[in-house]
């Protein structure tokens, strides 16, 4: 402790200045605590203040402290402090005397006043406004408190848009509600409300919005037919309200389940879609829509093949066609009057590179689904006949 240093070195310090009491010499009285003569007890954070005590005879030096912080001894009866924290403090002082004694300590309470900082977020104003800023931009504000503390703050100002605002359609689940400016809305219908600026009651705008319940009438399943017999049809949910991101769950025959927005049905049968919509507030009763659609694959095309009579396209009944194998990743080939025994197939990409190859099993081939694109499928029969066709993978 700094005071211990003062005590242990007191006589050396006083002797060096010739202040040690000597027998038979008259000494000045020094037995009362220093008395504060000047200095504020209410200060501004970030400011500095000077404090003075009444100088008494017989004082060698003064020791000042703020809280538990002691400052070096001072020969002068005054000191200057800078208040860098907004916390209230206690300023104390005592004196060492020329006779080797010390005075009691005297303290005063200091209240440190902190300036309230304005929210740095942009301020919306309506011209004219009581704030005094009737145009957008940056403003320098000089704040002065009754205590005499001041500060300069930069405030960014933007103008309040007074024109009508259309908030669009708010879709709500049954039992759900929507909050706007502290008011609750739940019933379907169209609304027009006035939006006031909190600190400018004459500055307002009209806001319109509509509330619609989420129901099955909002959404339908759109079936997109395959462009080729080698591609699967596609089921897409249509009519999803904009701005909503629901969850999708498809179920179908043979245990089919998918959580994608749209699917390619791998087999004939009924496919059902459950759509779960997000809630505007929490908690609320679950909100979902159930839709189903039956998928039928197209029948094989009829052939005009007649013994001894050529077809109009010149194929003479020898043109093959491809169709998907239900509930699998296989495609099958129907080729009238062709022997598919020991036939092989090869799949090339659009740059002519080999992708996959294999042999036919009862007219069908196991195809590992490649990336969506257009490929060339080449079929080679056992007798050497070669046939190729584009294969679209979606």
C-alpha positions as CSV (number, residue, x, y, z in Angstrom):
1,X,0.0,0.0,0.0
2,X,1.1,3.4,-0.8
3,X,0.3,4.7,2.7
4,X,2.6,2.1,4.2
5,X,5.4,3.6,2.0
6,X,4.4,7.0,3.3
7,X,4.7,5.8,6.9
8,X,8.0,3.9,6.6
9,X,9.7,6.7,4.7
10,X,8.0,9.6,6.5
11,X,11.0,10.5,8.7
12,X,13.5,10.2,5.8
13,X,11.2,12.3,3.7
14,X,10.7,15.0,6.3
15,X,14.3,15.0,7.4
16,X,15.4,15.6,3.8
17,X,13.3,18.8,3.8
18,X,14.3,19.8,7.4
19,X,10.8,19.1,8.8
20,X,11.4,16.7,11.6
21,X,10.4,18.1,14.9
22,X,13.4,19.1,17.0
23,X,13.2,19.3,20.8
24,X,12.9,22.8,22.1
25,X,11.7,24.3,18.8
26,X,8.2,25.7,18.5
27,X,6.0,23.8,16.0
28,X,2.9,25.0,14.0
29,X,-0.4,23.4,15.0
30,X,-1.5,20.6,12.5
31,X,-4.2,18.5,14.0
32,X,-7.3,19.0,12.0
33,X,-8.4,17.5,8.7
34,X,-7.9,19.6,5.5
35,X,-11.0,21.7,4.7
36,X,-12.2,21.8,1.0
37,X,-12.3,25.4,-0.2
38,X,-13.5,24.9,-3.9
39,X,-14.3,22.2,-6.4
40,X,-17.6,20.8,-7.8
41,X,-19.4,17.8,-6.4
42,X,-21.4,17.3,-9.6
43,X,-19.1,16.7,-12.7
44,X,-19.6,15.7,-16.3
45,X,-18.1,12.4,-17.5
46,X,-15.0,13.2,-19.6
47,X,-14.4,16.6,-17.9
48,X,-11.7,17.7,-15.5
49,X,-12.1,19.6,-12.2
50,X,-9.7,21.3,-9.8
51,X,-10.1,20.9,-6.0
52,X,-8.5,23.2,-3.4
53,X,-8.2,22.9,0.4
54,X,-7.6,25.7,2.9
55,X,-3.9,25.9,3.5
56,X,-3.0,25.6,7.2
57,X,0.4,26.3,8.9
58,X,2.5,23.3,9.8
59,X,1.5,21.1,6.8
60,X,4.4,19.4,5.0
61,X,2.4,17.9,2.1
62,X,-1.0,16.5,1.1
63,X,-2.1,13.0,0.0
64,X,-5.1,12.8,-2.3
65,X,-7.1,9.6,-3.1
66,X,-10.2,8.6,-5.2
67,X,-11.7,5.4,-3.9
68,X,-8.8,3.0,-3.4
69,X,-6.4,4.9,-5.7
70,X,-3.8,7.1,-4.0
71,X,-1.8,9.8,-5.8
72,X,1.8,10.9,-5.1
73,X,2.2,13.5,-2.3
74,X,1.7,17.1,-3.3
75,X,3.2,20.2,-1.8
76,X,0.3,22.2,-3.2
77,X,-3.1,22.5,-1.5
78,X,-4.9,21.8,-4.8
79,X,-5.1,19.0,-7.4
80,X,-6.8,18.5,-10.8
81,X,-8.7,15.3,-11.7
82,X,-10.2,14.0,-15.0
83,X,-13.4,12.1,-14.7
84,X,-13.3,9.3,-17.3
85,X,-16.0,7.0,-15.9
86,X,-19.7,7.7,-15.2
87,X,-19.5,6.0,-11.8
88,X,-19.9,8.1,-8.7
89,X,-16.7,8.5,-6.7
90,X,-15.4,9.7,-3.3
91,X,-12.5,12.2,-3.2
92,X,-10.4,12.2,0.0
93,X,-7.4,14.2,1.3
94,X,-5.2,14.2,4.4
95,X,-1.9,16.0,5.3
96,X,1.5,15.1,6.8
97,X,2.7,17.8,9.2
98,X,6.2,19.2,9.8
99,X,6.1,17.7,13.4
100,X,5.8,14.2,12.0
101,X,2.1,13.8,12.7
102,X,-0.7,13.4,10.2
103,X,-4.2,14.9,10.1
104,X,-7.5,13.0,9.9
105,X,-8.9,12.4,6.4
106,X,-11.6,14.5,4.9
107,X,-13.8,13.2,2.0
108,X,-16.5,14.6,-0.3
109,X,-18.8,12.6,-2.6
110,X,-18.6,13.3,-6.3
111,X,-21.5,12.6,-8.6
112,X,-20.4,11.9,-12.2
113,X,-23.1,12.7,-14.7
114,X,-23.1,10.7,-18.0
115,X,-24.7,12.0,-21.2
116,X,-27.5,9.9,-22.6
117,X,-26.5,8.9,-26.1
118,X,-29.2,9.1,-28.9
119,X,-29.9,5.9,-30.7
120,X,-27.5,5.9,-33.7
121,X,-30.2,4.2,-35.9
122,X,-31.6,6.5,-38.6
123,X,-34.5,8.7,-37.3
124,X,-37.7,8.9,-39.3
125,X,-39.2,12.4,-39.4
126,X,-42.2,14.0,-41.1
127,X,-41.8,17.5,-42.4
128,X,-42.4,19.7,-40.5
129,X,-41.4,17.9,-37.3
130,X,-40.9,19.0,-33.8
131,X,-37.4,17.6,-34.0
132,X,-36.5,20.4,-36.3
133,X,-35.1,18.3,-39.1
134,X,-37.4,18.6,-42.2
135,X,-35.0,17.1,-44.8
136,X,-33.0,13.9,-45.0
137,X,-29.3,14.0,-44.1
138,X,-26.9,14.0,-41.2
139,X,-27.4,16.5,-38.3
140,X,-25.0,17.5,-35.5
141,X,-26.9,17.9,-32.2
142,X,-25.5,19.9,-29.3
143,X,-26.8,18.5,-26.1
144,X,-26.6,20.6,-22.9
145,X,-27.9,19.3,-19.6
146,X,-29.0,21.5,-16.7
147,X,-25.9,20.4,-14.9
148,X,-23.8,22.1,-17.6
149,X,-22.7,18.9,-19.3
150,X,-22.7,19.0,-23.1
151,X,-22.0,16.7,-26.1
152,X,-22.2,16.7,-29.9
153,X,-24.0,13.7,-31.5
154,X,-24.4,12.9,-35.2
155,X,-27.9,11.8,-36.2
156,X,-29.0,10.4,-39.6
157,X,-32.5,11.5,-40.6
158,X,-34.7,9.9,-43.3
159,X,-38.2,11.1,-44.2
160,X,-41.3,9.2,-43.3
161,X,-43.0,7.9,-46.5
162,X,-46.6,9.3,-46.2
163,X,-48.0,7.7,-49.4
164,X,-50.3,4.6,-49.2
165,X,-48.6,1.3,-48.7
166,X,-50.0,-2.1,-49.9
167,X,-48.7,-4.8,-47.6
168,X,-50.1,-7.5,-49.9
169,X,-51.9,-10.7,-48.8
170,X,-51.3,-12.3,-45.4
171,X,-52.0,-16.0,-45.4
172,X,-53.0,-17.4,-42.0
173,X,-53.7,-20.9,-40.7
174,X,-56.9,-21.4,-38.8
175,X,-56.6,-20.1,-35.3
176,X,-53.5,-18.0,-36.2
177,X,-53.2,-14.3,-36.0
178,X,-51.1,-11.4,-37.3
179,X,-49.8,-8.4,-35.4
180,X,-49.3,-4.9,-36.9
181,X,-48.4,-1.9,-34.7
182,X,-49.7,-3.6,-31.6
183,X,-53.1,-4.6,-33.1
184,X,-54.1,-8.2,-33.7
185,X,-55.8,-9.3,-37.0
186,X,-57.2,-12.8,-37.6
187,X,-60.4,-12.7,-39.6
188,X,-60.3,-13.0,-43.4
189,X,-60.9,-9.8,-45.3
190,X,-59.4,-6.5,-46.5
191,X,-58.1,-3.9,-44.1
192,X,-57.0,-0.3,-44.2
193,X,-55.2,1.1,-41.2
194,X,-53.4,4.4,-40.4
195,X,-49.7,4.2,-39.5
196,X,-48.6,7.1,-37.2
197,X,-45.1,8.1,-36.5
198,X,-44.7,7.8,-32.7
199,X,-43.3,11.2,-32.0
200,X,-45.1,13.0,-34.8
201,X,-48.9,12.4,-34.4
202,X,-49.8,14.5,-37.5
203,X,-47.5,12.3,-39.7
204,X,-49.2,9.2,-40.9
205,X,-49.9,7.0,-43.9
206,X,-52.5,4.5,-45.0
207,X,-51.6,0.8,-45.1
208,X,-53.8,-1.8,-46.8
209,X,-53.5,-5.6,-46.6
210,X,-55.7,-8.7,-47.1
211,X,-56.0,-11.7,-44.9
212,X,-56.8,-15.0,-46.5
213,X,-57.1,-18.4,-44.8
214,X,-54.8,-21.2,-46.1
215,X,-57.1,-23.9,-47.7
216,X,-57.0,-26.5,-50.3
217,X,-58.5,-24.1,-52.8
218,X,-55.1,-22.2,-52.9
219,X,-53.1,-25.2,-54.3
220,X,-53.5,-27.8,-57.0
221,X,-51.3,-30.5,-58.5
222,X,-50.2,-29.9,-62.0
223,X,-49.2,-32.9,-64.1
224,X,-46.6,-32.2,-66.8
225,X,-46.5,-35.1,-69.3
226,X,-43.2,-36.5,-70.5
227,X,-42.0,-35.1,-73.8
228,X,-40.6,-38.5,-74.8
229,X,-41.5,-42.0,-73.9
230,X,-38.0,-42.3,-72.3
231,X,-38.9,-39.6,-69.7
232,X,-41.2,-39.7,-66.7
233,X,-44.1,-37.4,-66.2
234,X,-43.8,-34.7,-63.5
235,X,-46.1,-33.7,-60.7
236,X,-45.8,-30.1,-59.5
237,X,-47.8,-28.2,-56.8
238,X,-49.3,-25.1,-58.4
239,X,-50.7,-22.0,-56.8
240,X,-48.3,-21.8,-53.8
241,X,-48.8,-18.2,-52.3
242,X,-45.7,-16.1,-52.9
243,X,-43.5,-15.5,-49.9
244,X,-44.4,-18.8,-48.2
245,X,-42.0,-21.7,-47.9
246,X,-44.1,-24.8,-47.0
247,X,-42.8,-28.3,-46.4
248,X,-43.8,-31.0,-48.9
249,X,-44.3,-34.7,-48.4
250,X,-45.3,-37.0,-51.3
251,X,-46.5,-40.6,-50.8
252,X,-47.3,-43.1,-53.5
253,X,-47.5,-46.8,-54.3
254,X,-44.9,-49.4,-53.2
255,X,-44.0,-47.2,-50.2
256,X,-42.9,-44.2,-52.2
257,X,-42.0,-41.2,-50.1
258,X,-40.4,-37.9,-51.2
259,X,-39.9,-34.5,-49.5
260,X,-39.1,-32.6,-52.8
261,X,-41.4,-29.9,-54.1
262,X,-42.0,-31.8,-57.3
263,X,-41.5,-35.5,-58.3
264,X,-41.3,-37.8,-61.3
265,X,-43.7,-40.7,-60.4
266,X,-41.7,-44.0,-60.9
267,X,-44.9,-46.1,-61.2
268,X,-48.5,-45.9,-62.0
269,X,-50.9,-45.3,-59.1
270,X,-52.2,-42.6,-56.7
271,X,-49.8,-40.0,-55.4
272,X,-50.8,-37.8,-52.5
273,X,-49.1,-34.5,-51.4
274,X,-49.2,-33.0,-47.9
275,X,-48.2,-29.4,-47.7
276,X,-47.5,-27.9,-44.3
277,X,-47.4,-24.1,-44.2
278,X,-45.3,-22.0,-41.8
279,X,-47.1,-20.1,-39.0
280,X,-47.3,-16.4,-38.7
281,X,-47.1,-16.7,-34.9
282,X,-46.3,-19.3,-32.4
283,X,-47.9,-21.4,-31.0
284,X,-50.8,-22.2,-33.3
285,X,-52.7,-25.2,-34.5
286,X,-51.0,-27.2,-37.3
287,X,-52.0,-26.1,-40.8
288,X,-51.7,-28.4,-43.8
289,X,-53.3,-29.3,-47.2
290,X,-53.8,-32.8,-48.6
291,X,-54.1,-33.4,-52.4
292,X,-54.0,-36.6,-54.4
293,X,-53.7,-37.4,-58.1
294,X,-53.7,-40.7,-60.1
295,X,-50.8,-41.2,-62.5
296,X,-51.2,-43.4,-65.6
297,X,-48.3,-44.1,-68.0
298,X,-49.1,-43.9,-71.7
299,X,-49.9,-47.1,-73.6
300,X,-47.4,-48.4,-76.2
301,X,-48.1,-46.9,-79.7
302,X,-49.8,-49.1,-82.2
303,X,-47.8,-50.4,-85.1
304,X,-49.0,-50.5,-88.7
305,X,-46.8,-53.5,-89.3
306,X,-48.6,-55.9,-91.8
307,X,-46.7,-58.8,-93.4
308,X,-45.6,-57.8,-96.9
309,X,-46.7,-54.1,-96.4
310,X,-44.3,-51.3,-95.5
311,X,-45.1,-48.7,-92.9
312,X,-45.4,-45.0,-94.0
313,X,-42.2,-44.0,-92.2
314,X,-40.2,-46.7,-94.0
315,X,-39.5,-48.7,-90.8
316,X,-41.5,-51.7,-91.9
317,X,-42.6,-52.2,-88.3
318,X,-39.1,-52.4,-87.1
319,X,-39.0,-49.0,-85.2
320,X,-38.4,-49.6,-81.4
321,X,-39.8,-47.4,-78.6
322,X,-38.7,-47.0,-74.9
323,X,-40.8,-46.9,-71.8
324,X,-40.0,-46.7,-68.1
325,X,-40.2,-49.8,-65.9
326,X,-42.6,-49.0,-63.0
327,X,-41.2,-48.7,-59.5
328,X,-37.6,-49.1,-60.6
329,X,-34.7,-47.3,-62.2
330,X,-35.0,-49.4,-65.4
331,X,-36.1,-48.7,-68.9
332,X,-37.6,-51.3,-71.3
333,X,-37.5,-51.5,-75.0
334,X,-40.3,-52.8,-77.2
335,X,-39.2,-53.7,-80.7
336,X,-41.7,-55.6,-82.8
337,X,-40.3,-58.4,-84.9
338,X,-36.9,-58.0,-83.3
339,X,-35.0,-60.6,-81.3
340,X,-33.7,-58.7,-78.2
341,X,-31.9,-61.8,-76.9
342,X,-28.2,-61.0,-76.1
343,X,-28.8,-57.4,-77.2
344,X,-26.4,-54.8,-75.6
345,X,-26.9,-51.1,-74.9
346,X,-24.5,-48.1,-74.5
347,X,-25.3,-44.6,-73.2
348,X,-23.2,-41.6,-74.4
349,X,-23.3,-38.0,-73.3
350,X,-23.7,-35.1,-75.7
351,X,-19.9,-35.0,-76.2
352,X,-19.7,-38.6,-77.2
353,X,-18.2,-39.9,-74.0
354,X,-19.3,-43.3,-72.6
355,X,-21.6,-42.9,-69.6
356,X,-23.0,-46.4,-69.0
357,X,-23.4,-49.7,-70.8
358,X,-25.0,-53.1,-70.2
359,X,-27.1,-55.9,-71.7
360,X,-30.9,-56.3,-71.9
361,X,-32.7,-58.7,-69.6
362,X,-36.1,-59.7,-71.0
363,X,-36.1,-56.4,-72.9
364,X,-35.3,-54.2,-69.9
365,X,-32.0,-52.6,-68.8
366,X,-30.9,-51.4,-65.3
367,X,-29.9,-47.8,-65.7
368,X,-28.2,-45.9,-62.9
369,X,-29.9,-42.4,-63.3
370,X,-27.3,-40.0,-64.6
371,X,-27.4,-36.2,-64.3
372,X,-30.4,-34.5,-66.0
373,X,-29.4,-34.0,-69.7
374,X,-30.0,-35.4,-73.2
375,X,-28.0,-38.6,-73.9
376,X,-27.6,-40.9,-76.9
377,X,-28.8,-44.5,-76.4
378,X,-27.3,-47.1,-78.8
379,X,-28.8,-50.6,-79.0
380,X,-26.9,-53.4,-80.8
381,X,-28.8,-56.7,-81.5
382,X,-27.2,-60.1,-81.7
383,X,-27.5,-60.1,-85.5
384,X,-25.5,-56.8,-85.6
385,X,-28.4,-54.4,-86.2
386,X,-27.7,-51.0,-84.6
387,X,-30.3,-48.5,-83.5
388,X,-29.8,-45.2,-81.6
389,X,-32.2,-42.6,-80.2
390,X,-32.0,-39.6,-77.9
391,X,-32.7,-40.3,-74.2
392,X,-33.8,-37.4,-72.0
393,X,-33.1,-37.6,-68.3
394,X,-35.1,-35.2,-66.1
